Amino acid sequence: MASPINQYAIYNQNILRINLNEMVQRRAAEQGKELTDQEADDYANKLRRELNWDSIFEQIDEFIKNGITS
């Protein structure tokens, strides 16, 4: 979890920060699974190296191609 100081920081850029450990824990809970902190850390470390960002890139490309409409 982000520190209380940085949790609501204001930046000049749009920054996407993902806490993979927390996301793994939450997604596991959604599936009815309870992971230890070590298991979540192991999954997060593997995901950090293997996640495929194609979907997010494709969405950004499509948005840019269509332009800002609102």
Buried (B, 14 or more C-beta within 10 A) or exposed (E): EEEEEEEEEEEEEEEEEEEBBEBBBEEBEEEEEEBEEEBBBBBBEEBEEEEEEEEEEEEEEEEEEEEEEE
